[in-house]
Amino acid sequence: MAQRIVVDPITRIEGHLRIEAEVDAGKIVNAFSSGTTFRGLEIIMQGRDPRDAWAFVQRICGVCTHIHAIASILAVEDALDIKVPKNATLIRNIMTGAQFVQDHVIHFYHLHALDWVDVVSALKADPAAASTLAQSISSWPKSSTGYFSDIQKKVKTFVESGQLGIFANAYWGHPAYKLPPEANLMAVAHYLEALDWQKDIARIHAIFGGKNPHPNYLVGGMACTINMDNDNTINMERLNLVAKEIDRAMTFVNQVYIPDLFAIAAFYKDWTYGGGISNYLAYGSLSDRGEKETGEAVFPSGIILNRNLNEVFDVNPRDTEQVKEFIDHSWYEYGSNQMGLHPWNGETKVKYTGPKPPYKQLDTSGKYTWIKAPRWKGKPMEVGPLARMLVGYARGNSVIKNSVDDALGKLGVGKEILFSALGRTLARGLESGIMADFMKKTYDELLSNIRAGDSQVFNGDKWDPSTWPAKARGVGITEAPRGALGHWLTIENGKVQLYQAVVPTTWNASPIDNEGQRGPYEQALIGTPMADPEMPLEILRIIHSFDPCIACAAHIIDLQSGRSLGDCSFY
């Protein structure tokens, strides 16, 4: 008889996610993904000034703030046919690059590394051997025997005090861990260094947007001024600081993150689980000349079906027959019908029919999640770094293709390794290197433009609502760190009449649809062996490889007891 495992909440993610898995004969045979938060920003947006939309919807998440704001602004600019100055596009793209690199480094070290790295094992390491290992893979200066000895003493202090602090509540000693103690010690040291570094790159957002994590933006451009002769604007001192942080990001990615990624991956080349569905979607983003201009995109758009890299289909978010959201197993209802709806026809009508907390397991035969089920022409799609790398590879993008081929060669593996949890993690690291280089290139272009006398960052030609059409609709599509992101809206008489956002985790964490097809999370867990169902490290390893972001809403709380839905238990 299958054993039901419940992990609620999945930790080391943004938001609340519940996973229920059935294990039989040591393998997962069925799985269900339940988002236990409600995202109601679409309702909040109705009747508001579309020029203010970005400020609301960037608060869909505390991590992906920038990219939600950009998607919203692109949707409004698309609806009103607003042209954006080149400098504004370049600044937006630098900020996008900064968010990608920061987000990916944080994910690798602070959200996902502990699925592969045994912190307690680091106590057994020889600091001299750890130093030799570190120096063999990178020229990063912090790699002396004394340095690793000090890190080891710090971790030992945590353990001896009975308080592991940031390393508490994990499955240390699990048989699925494969790294030698020295590699574990090196990874722990870099975990701590990444904590310190990630605050530095956030300065780029603060410089151009005034603050972080919720920078300021502007429909028609950017909410900053370029003036080399004014201390209160973007001047040369500010631009030099941006350049400094870009250089530091490139160094950290190339000398710490990517070497660690290859060193760890080398021990897990045979852990090829978590592939999930075989379809991949990327909206594409970041043309080398701007979002809407001609040029090879950093991330090409496209659809791959059945892992066939020899054929790429086009994706059109304007086509109302392509992208649709289904709610057969989601706590919503559609007024018109129960079939899938394109976002321009979308509805956000809550209909909660789930159990009252506390409860042991969900009724997965009915509705069991707050997450809808987006589909492309009726097919479930995985989005994210792996999808971007695969689509770029299949499209023949030279930067992506060379990066992937070089990585596979270093590891001595074939393309089949990409279709796994490890493949997602590898793709995220490769993408960080690409984005760091893109930031540098874009910064140089911005500086050249300014030196040529162009300081414009805003186009106010259509700022007056009296110039707008009575009714307009637009879509803002881009790529968030976690995958394809789209914001759709309709404007009537100067106000938002409809707003719908389909975020990356909606695609990846989606439930079973009207055709009985599982979403990517659910399918990825099927067939995974479990060493110990009481210590479900394998579930965390696969789910974390997607980098879930569920924090798109208010948390649901039992007002009578004051308890949240989240607990962590096994049945």
C-alpha positions as CSV (number, residue, x, y, z in Angstrom):
1,M,0.0,0.0,0.0
2,A,1.3,3.4,-1.0
3,Q,2.5,5.7,1.8
4,R,1.3,9.4,1.7
5,I,4.0,11.9,2.5
6,V,3.0,15.5,3.3
7,V,5.6,18.3,3.3
8,D,3.9,21.5,4.3
9,P,5.3,24.1,4.0
10,I,8.2,23.4,1.6
11,T,10.9,25.7,3.2
12,R,13.7,27.6,1.5
13,I,11.3,29.0,-1.1
14,E,9.3,32.3,-1.4
15,G,5.8,31.7,-0.2
16,H,3.8,28.7,1.0
17,L,3.8,25.4,-1.0
18,R,2.5,22.0,0.1
19,I,3.6,18.8,-1.6
20,E,1.8,15.5,-1.1
21,A,3.5,12.4,-2.6
22,E,2.6,8.7,-2.6
23,V,5.5,6.4,-2.2
24,D,5.3,2.7,-3.1
25,A,8.2,0.2,-3.1
26,G,10.6,3.0,-2.4
27,K,9.6,5.3,-5.3
28,I,7.2,8.2,-5.7
29,V,4.2,7.0,-7.8
30,N,1.9,10.0,-7.5
31,A,2.3,13.6,-6.4
32,F,0.3,16.8,-5.9
33,S,1.3,20.4,-5.7
34,S,-0.8,22.8,-3.7
35,G,-0.2,26.5,-3.4
36,T,-1.7,27.5,-0.1
37,T,-1.7,31.3,-0.7
38,F,-4.2,33.4,-2.6
39,R,-2.9,36.0,-5.1
40,G,-5.5,38.7,-5.5
41,L,-3.6,41.5,-7.2
42,E,-5.7,41.2,-10.3
43,I,-8.8,42.2,-8.3
44,I,-7.0,45.1,-6.5
45,M,-5.9,46.5,-9.9
46,Q,-9.4,47.1,-11.2
47,G,-10.4,50.7,-11.5
48,R,-6.9,52.1,-10.9
49,D,-4.7,54.4,-13.1
50,P,-2.7,52.1,-15.4
51,R,0.4,54.4,-14.8
52,D,0.3,53.3,-11.2
53,A,-0.1,49.5,-11.9
54,W,3.6,48.7,-11.6
55,A,3.8,50.0,-8.0
56,F,1.1,47.5,-7.0
57,V,2.0,44.5,-9.0
58,Q,5.7,44.6,-8.2
59,R,4.5,43.7,-4.7
60,I,3.2,40.4,-6.0
61,C,6.5,39.1,-4.6
62,G,9.3,40.4,-2.4
63,V,12.0,38.8,-4.6
64,C,10.8,39.4,-8.2
65,T,9.8,43.0,-7.6
66,H,11.7,44.5,-10.5
67,I,10.6,42.1,-13.2
68,H,6.9,42.3,-12.3
69,A,7.2,46.1,-12.5
70,I,8.8,45.9,-15.9
71,A,6.2,43.4,-17.2
72,S,3.4,45.8,-16.0
73,I,5.0,48.8,-17.6
74,L,5.6,47.0,-20.9
75,A,1.9,46.0,-20.9
76,V,0.8,49.7,-20.4
77,E,3.3,51.0,-23.0
78,D,2.1,48.3,-25.4
79,A,-1.6,49.2,-24.9
80,L,-0.9,53.0,-25.4
81,D,1.8,52.6,-28.0
82,I,4.4,54.5,-26.0
83,K,7.9,54.6,-27.3
84,V,10.7,54.5,-24.7
85,P,14.0,56.3,-24.9
86,K,17.0,54.1,-25.5
87,N,18.6,55.1,-22.2
88,A,15.6,53.9,-20.2
89,T,15.6,50.5,-22.0
90,L,19.3,50.1,-21.2
91,I,18.8,51.0,-17.6
92,R,15.9,48.6,-17.3
93,N,18.0,45.9,-18.8
94,I,20.9,46.5,-16.4
95,M,18.5,46.2,-13.5
96,T,17.1,43.0,-15.0
97,G,20.6,41.5,-15.2
98,A,21.3,42.5,-11.7
99,Q,18.1,40.8,-10.4
100,F,18.9,37.6,-12.4
101,V,22.4,37.3,-11.0
102,Q,21.5,38.2,-7.5
103,D,18.5,35.9,-7.5
104,H,20.4,32.9,-9.0
105,V,23.3,33.2,-6.6
106,I,20.9,33.4,-3.6
107,H,19.0,30.4,-5.0
108,F,22.1,28.2,-5.5
109,Y,23.7,28.9,-2.1
110,H,20.9,29.7,0.3
111,L,17.8,27.9,-1.1
112,H,19.2,24.9,-3.0
113,A,22.7,24.1,-2.0
114,L,21.7,22.4,1.3
115,D,20.0,19.7,-0.8
116,W,23.4,18.7,-2.1
117,V,25.8,19.9,0.6
118,D,26.0,18.2,4.1
119,V,26.9,21.0,6.5
120,V,27.6,18.8,9.4
121,S,30.0,16.7,7.3
122,A,32.2,19.8,6.9
123,L,33.3,19.4,10.5
124,K,35.2,16.3,9.5
125,A,37.1,18.1,6.7
126,D,40.8,18.8,6.6
127,P,41.1,22.6,6.1
128,A,44.4,22.1,4.2
129,A,42.7,19.7,1.8
130,A,39.7,22.1,1.4
131,S,42.2,24.8,0.5
132,T,43.9,22.6,-2.1
133,L,40.5,21.7,-3.6
134,A,39.4,25.4,-3.8
135,Q,42.6,26.5,-5.4
136,S,42.4,23.7,-8.0
137,I,39.1,25.0,-9.3
138,S,39.4,28.8,-9.0
139,S,41.7,31.8,-8.4
140,W,39.3,33.2,-5.8
141,P,41.6,34.7,-3.1
142,K,39.7,33.5,0.0
143,S,41.1,29.9,-0.2
144,S,43.8,29.6,2.4
145,T,44.1,26.8,5.0
146,G,43.6,29.3,7.8
147,Y,40.5,30.7,6.1
148,F,38.8,27.3,5.9
149,S,39.9,26.5,9.4
150,D,38.2,29.6,10.7
151,I,35.0,28.7,8.9
152,Q,35.1,25.2,10.3
153,K,35.5,26.6,13.8
154,K,32.4,28.8,13.2
155,V,30.3,25.9,12.2
156,K,31.6,23.8,15.1
157,T,30.5,26.5,17.5
158,F,27.0,26.4,16.1
159,V,26.9,22.6,16.5
160,E,28.3,22.5,20.0
161,S,25.9,25.1,21.2
162,G,23.0,22.9,20.0
163,Q,21.9,25.6,17.7
164,L,22.7,25.3,14.0
165,G,21.2,28.7,13.3
166,I,20.8,29.1,9.6
167,F,21.7,25.5,9.0
168,A,19.0,24.0,11.3
169,N,16.2,21.7,10.3
170,A,17.8,19.8,7.5
171,Y,18.5,16.1,6.9
172,W,22.2,16.0,7.7
173,G,23.7,12.6,7.2
174,H,21.1,11.5,4.6
175,P,22.5,8.7,2.3
176,A,21.7,10.9,-0.7
177,Y,24.5,13.3,0.1
178,K,27.7,12.4,-1.8
179,L,30.2,15.3,-1.4
180,P,33.4,14.6,0.5
181,P,33.9,16.7,3.7
182,E,36.3,19.1,2.1
183,A,33.9,20.0,-0.7
184,N,31.2,20.5,1.9
185,L,33.4,22.8,3.9
186,M,34.2,24.8,0.7
187,A,30.5,25.1,-0.1
188,V,29.6,26.3,3.4
189,A,32.3,29.0,3.3
190,H,30.9,30.3,0.0
191,Y,27.4,30.1,1.4
192,L,28.5,32.6,4.0
193,E,30.3,34.8,1.5
194,A,27.3,34.9,-0.8
195,L,25.2,36.2,2.1
196,D,27.6,39.1,2.3
197,W,28.0,39.7,-1.5
198,Q,24.3,39.7,-2.5
199,K,23.6,42.9,-0.7
200,D,26.2,44.7,-2.8
201,I,24.7,44.0,-6.2
202,A,21.3,45.3,-4.9
203,R,23.0,48.8,-5.0
204,I,22.4,48.8,-8.7
205,H,18.6,48.9,-8.2
206,A,19.0,51.5,-5.5
207,I,21.1,53.8,-7.7
208,F,18.7,53.7,-10.7
209,G,15.4,53.1,-8.8
210,G,16.0,54.9,-5.5
211,K,15.7,51.9,-3.3
212,N,15.6,48.1,-3.1
213,P,13.7,45.7,-3.1
214,H,10.9,47.9,-4.5
215,P,12.6,50.4,-6.9
216,N,10.8,53.2,-8.6
217,Y,9.8,53.1,-12.2
218,L,7.8,55.1,-14.8
219,V,5.6,54.3,-17.7
220,G,7.4,55.9,-20.7
221,G,10.9,55.5,-19.3
222,M,12.7,55.5,-15.9
223,A,12.1,57.6,-12.8
224,C,15.7,58.9,-12.6
225,T,17.6,61.8,-14.2
226,I,21.0,61.7,-15.8
227,N,23.1,64.9,-15.2
228,M,26.8,64.7,-14.9
229,D,26.9,68.1,-13.1
230,N,24.3,67.4,-10.4
231,D,25.0,65.5,-7.2
232,N,21.4,64.5,-6.8
233,T,21.0,62.7,-10.1
234,I,22.7,59.8,-12.0
235,N,26.2,61.3,-12.4
236,M,29.6,59.9,-13.1
237,E,30.2,58.9,-9.5
238,R,26.9,56.9,-9.5
239,L,27.7,55.3,-12.8
240,N,31.2,54.3,-11.6
241,L,29.6,52.6,-8.6
242,V,27.3,50.7,-11.0
243,A,30.4,49.6,-13.0
244,K,32.1,48.5,-9.8
245,E,29.2,46.3,-8.7
246,I,28.9,44.8,-12.2
247,D,32.6,43.9,-12.1
248,R,32.3,42.4,-8.6
249,A,29.3,40.4,-9.8
250,M,31.2,39.0,-12.8
251,T,34.1,38.0,-10.5
252,F,31.8,36.3,-7.9
253,V,29.9,34.4,-10.6
254,N,33.0,33.3,-12.5
255,Q,35.3,32.6,-9.6
256,V,32.9,31.3,-6.9
257,Y,29.4,30.3,-8.2
258,I,30.3,28.5,-11.4
259,P,33.3,26.7,-10.1
260,D,31.3,25.5,-7.1
261,L,28.5,24.4,-9.4
262,F,30.8,22.2,-11.5
263,A,32.6,20.8,-8.5
264,I,29.3,19.8,-6.8
265,A,27.7,18.6,-10.1
266,A,30.6,16.2,-10.7
267,F,29.6,14.1,-7.7
268,Y,25.9,13.9,-8.8
269,K,26.1,13.2,-12.5
270,D,24.2,9.9,-12.0
271,W,21.3,11.7,-10.1
272,T,19.2,12.2,-13.2
273,Y,15.8,12.4,-11.6
274,G,13.2,15.2,-11.7
275,G,13.0,15.6,-15.4
276,G,9.2,15.9,-15.3
277,I,7.2,17.0,-18.4
278,S,9.0,17.2,-21.8
279,N,7.7,20.6,-23.0
280,Y,9.4,23.9,-22.5
281,L,8.3,27.5,-23.0
282,A,10.3,30.7,-23.2
283,Y,8.8,34.1,-24.1
284,G,12.3,35.4,-24.7
285,S,13.8,38.7,-23.5
286,L,16.5,41.2,-23.6
287,S,17.4,42.0,-27.2
288,D,20.9,43.3,-27.5
289,R,19.3,46.6,-28.7
290,G,16.4,46.7,-26.4
291,E,13.2,44.8,-25.6
292,K,11.3,45.8,-28.8
293,E,14.1,46.4,-31.2
294,T,15.8,44.2,-33.8
295,G,18.8,42.1,-32.6
296,E,19.7,38.7,-31.3
297,A,17.9,38.2,-28.0
298,V,19.8,37.1,-25.0
299,F,16.9,34.7,-24.4
300,P,15.2,33.7,-27.7
301,S,11.5,32.8,-27.6
302,G,10.0,29.5,-28.5
303,I,8.3,26.2,-27.6
304,I,10.0,22.8,-27.4
305,L,7.8,19.7,-27.4
306,N,8.8,16.2,-26.2
307,R,12.4,17.3,-25.7
308,N,12.9,17.6,-29.4
309,L,15.7,20.2,-29.8
310,N,15.5,19.9,-33.6
311,E,12.2,21.8,-33.8
312,V,11.1,25.0,-32.1
313,F,7.6,26.4,-32.3
314,D,6.7,30.1,-32.1
315,V,4.8,31.4,-29.0
316,N,2.4,34.3,-29.4
317,P,0.9,35.6,-26.1
318,R,-1.6,37.7,-28.1
319,D,-3.1,34.6,-29.6
320,T,-6.2,33.9,-27.5
321,E,-6.0,30.2,-28.5
322,Q,-2.4,29.7,-27.3
323,V,-2.1,30.5,-23.6
324,K,-5.1,29.6,-21.5
325,E,-5.6,29.0,-17.8
326,F,-7.7,26.2,-16.5
327,I,-9.2,25.8,-13.0
328,D,-10.6,22.3,-12.8
329,H,-8.5,21.6,-9.7
330,S,-8.0,25.2,-8.5
331,W,-10.1,27.1,-5.9
332,Y,-11.7,29.5,-8.5
333,E,-14.7,29.5,-10.7
334,Y,-15.3,31.1,-14.1
335,G,-18.6,32.8,-14.6
336,S,-19.0,32.1,-18.3
337,N,-17.8,28.5,-18.4
338,Q,-15.3,26.1,-16.9
339,M,-13.1,25.9,-20.0
340,G,-9.7,27.5,-20.2
341,L,-9.5,31.3,-20.5
342,H,-6.9,33.5,-22.2
343,P,-5.6,36.2,-19.8
344,W,-7.3,38.9,-21.8
345,N,-10.6,37.1,-21.0
346,G,-9.4,36.0,-17.6
347,E,-11.4,35.9,-14.4
348,T,-10.3,35.8,-10.7
349,K,-13.3,34.6,-8.9
350,V,-12.5,32.8,-5.6
351,K,-14.4,29.6,-4.8
352,Y,-12.6,27.8,-1.9
353,T,-13.9,24.3,-1.4
354,G,-10.9,22.8,0.5
355,P,-10.7,21.5,4.0
356,K,-10.4,23.6,7.1
357,P,-7.1,23.5,9.0
358,P,-5.7,21.5,10.5
359,Y,-6.1,18.6,8.0
360,K,-4.0,15.5,7.2
361,Q,-4.3,15.5,3.4
362,L,-6.0,17.2,0.5
363,D,-8.9,15.8,-1.5
364,T,-7.0,15.8,-4.7
365,S,-10.0,14.4,-6.6
366,G,-11.4,17.9,-6.5
367,K,-10.0,21.3,-6.2
368,Y,-6.7,21.4,-4.1
369,T,-4.7,24.6,-4.9
370,W,-4.9,28.3,-5.3
371,I,-2.7,28.0,-8.4
372,K,-4.4,27.9,-11.8
373,A,-3.2,25.6,-14.6
374,P,-1.8,27.5,-17.6
375,R,-1.4,25.6,-20.8
376,W,0.0,26.3,-24.2
377,K,-2.4,24.9,-26.9
378,G,-3.6,22.5,-24.1
379,K,-0.1,21.3,-23.2
380,P,1.6,21.8,-19.8
381,M,4.9,23.7,-20.0
382,E,8.0,24.0,-17.9
383,V,9.4,27.5,-17.8
384,G,12.7,28.9,-16.2
385,P,16.4,28.8,-16.8
386,L,16.4,25.3,-18.3
387,A,13.6,26.2,-20.7
388,R,15.5,29.3,-21.7
389,M,18.8,27.4,-22.3
390,L,17.0,24.6,-24.3
391,V,15.1,27.1,-26.5
392,G,18.2,29.2,-27.0
393,Y,20.2,26.1,-27.8
394,A,17.6,24.8,-30.3
395,R,17.4,28.3,-31.9
396,G,21.1,28.2,-32.5
397,N,21.9,31.1,-30.1
398,S,25.7,31.1,-30.2
399,V,26.3,32.3,-26.6
400,I,23.9,29.8,-25.1
401,K,25.0,26.9,-27.4
402,N,28.7,27.4,-26.6
403,S,28.0,27.8,-22.9
404,V,25.9,24.5,-22.7
405,D,28.3,22.5,-24.9
406,D,31.3,23.7,-22.8
407,A,29.5,22.7,-19.6
408,L,28.6,19.3,-20.8
409,G,32.1,18.7,-22.0
410,K,33.6,19.7,-18.6
411,L,31.3,17.3,-16.9
412,G,31.7,14.5,-19.5
413,V,28.0,14.0,-19.9
414,G,25.5,14.2,-22.8
415,K,22.5,16.4,-23.3
416,E,20.3,13.9,-21.4
417,I,21.6,15.3,-18.1
418,L,19.8,18.5,-18.8
419,F,16.4,16.9,-18.4
420,S,16.7,16.6,-14.6
421,A,16.8,18.5,-11.4
422,L,20.6,18.7,-11.8
423,G,20.1,20.1,-15.4
424,R,17.9,22.9,-14.0
425,T,20.5,23.8,-11.5
426,L,23.3,23.8,-14.1
427,A,21.2,25.9,-16.5
428,R,20.7,28.5,-13.8
429,G,24.5,28.8,-13.2
430,L,25.3,29.1,-16.9
431,E,22.6,31.7,-17.3
432,S,24.2,33.8,-14.5
433,G,27.5,34.0,-16.4
434,I,25.6,35.1,-19.5
435,M,23.7,37.7,-17.6
436,A,26.8,39.1,-15.9
437,D,28.4,39.6,-19.3
438,F,25.2,41.1,-20.6
439,M,25.1,43.7,-17.8
440,K,28.7,44.7,-18.6
441,K,27.9,45.1,-22.3
442,T,24.7,47.1,-21.6
443,Y,26.5,49.4,-19.2
444,D,29.2,50.1,-21.7
445,E,26.4,51.0,-24.3
446,L,24.7,53.2,-21.8
447,L,27.9,55.1,-21.0
448,S,28.7,55.6,-24.7
449,N,25.2,56.9,-25.3
450,I,25.5,59.4,-22.4
451,R,29.0,60.5,-23.6
452,A,27.5,61.2,-27.1
453,G,25.2,63.7,-25.4
454,D,22.0,61.6,-25.0
455,S,20.6,61.9,-21.4
456,Q,16.9,61.3,-22.1
457,V,15.3,58.7,-19.9
458,F,11.6,59.6,-20.3
459,N,9.0,60.1,-23.0
460,G,6.0,62.0,-21.8
461,D,4.2,62.4,-25.1
462,K,1.3,60.3,-24.0
463,W,1.3,61.0,-20.3
464,D,-2.1,62.8,-20.5
465,P,-5.0,60.3,-20.3
466,S,-7.1,62.6,-22.5
467,T,-4.8,61.5,-25.4
468,W,-5.6,57.8,-24.8
469,P,-8.1,55.7,-26.8
470,A,-11.4,55.0,-25.0
471,K,-10.4,51.3,-24.9
472,A,-7.0,49.6,-25.3
473,R,-5.4,46.4,-24.3
474,G,-1.8,45.4,-24.0
475,V,0.5,42.6,-22.9
476,G,3.9,42.8,-21.2
477,I,6.0,39.7,-21.7
478,T,9.5,39.1,-20.5
479,E,11.5,36.5,-18.6
480,A,11.7,36.5,-14.8
481,P,14.6,34.7,-13.1
482,R,12.1,31.8,-12.6
483,G,10.7,31.8,-16.1
484,A,8.2,33.2,-18.6
485,L,6.3,36.1,-17.2
486,G,3.3,37.8,-18.7
487,H,1.0,40.7,-17.6
488,W,-2.2,41.3,-19.6
489,L,-4.5,44.3,-19.1
490,T,-7.4,46.2,-20.6
491,I,-7.8,49.9,-20.2
492,E,-11.2,51.6,-20.5
493,N,-11.7,55.3,-20.1
494,G,-8.3,55.8,-18.5
495,K,-8.7,53.1,-15.9
496,V,-7.7,49.4,-15.6
497,Q,-10.7,47.4,-16.5
498,L,-9.0,43.9,-16.4
499,Y,-5.6,42.8,-15.2
500,Q,-4.2,39.3,-15.3
501,A,-0.7,38.1,-14.5
502,V,0.5,34.6,-15.3
503,V,3.7,34.1,-13.4
504,P,6.4,31.5,-13.8
505,T,5.5,29.4,-10.8
506,T,1.9,29.3,-12.1
507,W,3.2,27.3,-15.0
508,N,5.5,25.1,-13.0
509,A,3.4,24.5,-9.9
510,S,0.1,24.1,-11.8
511,P,-2.2,21.3,-10.8
512,I,-3.8,18.6,-12.9
513,D,-5.8,20.1,-15.8
514,N,-9.0,19.2,-17.6
515,E,-7.2,16.5,-19.6
516,G,-5.7,14.9,-16.5
517,Q,-2.2,16.2,-17.3
518,R,0.0,17.0,-14.3
519,G,2.0,20.2,-13.9
520,P,5.8,20.2,-14.0
521,Y,6.3,20.0,-10.2
522,E,4.0,17.0,-9.9
523,Q,5.3,15.2,-12.9
524,A,8.9,15.8,-11.9
525,L,8.5,13.8,-8.7
526,I,7.1,10.7,-10.3
527,G,9.5,7.8,-10.4
528,T,12.0,9.4,-7.9
529,P,13.5,6.8,-5.5
530,M,13.2,7.7,-1.8
531,A,15.9,6.5,0.6
532,D,13.9,7.3,3.7
533,P,10.3,8.6,3.5
534,E,10.7,10.2,6.9
535,M,13.5,12.4,5.5
536,P,12.2,13.4,2.1
537,L,15.4,15.1,0.9
538,E,14.7,13.9,-2.7
539,I,11.4,15.9,-2.8
540,L,13.2,19.1,-1.7
541,R,16.0,18.5,-4.2
542,I,13.6,18.3,-7.1
543,I,11.1,21.0,-6.1
544,H,13.9,23.5,-5.1
545,S,15.5,22.9,-8.6
546,F,12.5,24.9,-10.0
547,D,13.1,27.7,-7.4
548,P,9.4,28.0,-6.4
549,C,8.0,31.5,-5.8
550,I,4.5,31.2,-4.3
551,A,4.5,34.6,-2.4
552,C,1.9,36.2,-4.7
553,A,-0.8,36.8,-2.2
554,A,-2.1,37.2,1.4
555,H,-1.6,34.1,3.5
556,I,-4.7,32.3,4.5
557,I,-5.2,32.0,8.2
558,D,-7.7,30.3,10.4
559,L,-9.0,33.4,12.1
560,Q,-10.6,31.4,15.0
561,S,-7.5,29.6,16.0
562,G,-4.9,32.0,14.6
563,R,-3.1,29.1,13.0
564,S,-1.7,29.3,9.5
565,L,-2.2,26.4,7.1
566,G,1.5,25.4,7.2
567,D,2.8,22.5,9.3
568,C,5.3,19.8,8.5
569,S,4.3,16.3,9.0
570,F,4.3,12.8,7.4
571,Y,1.5,10.3,7.1
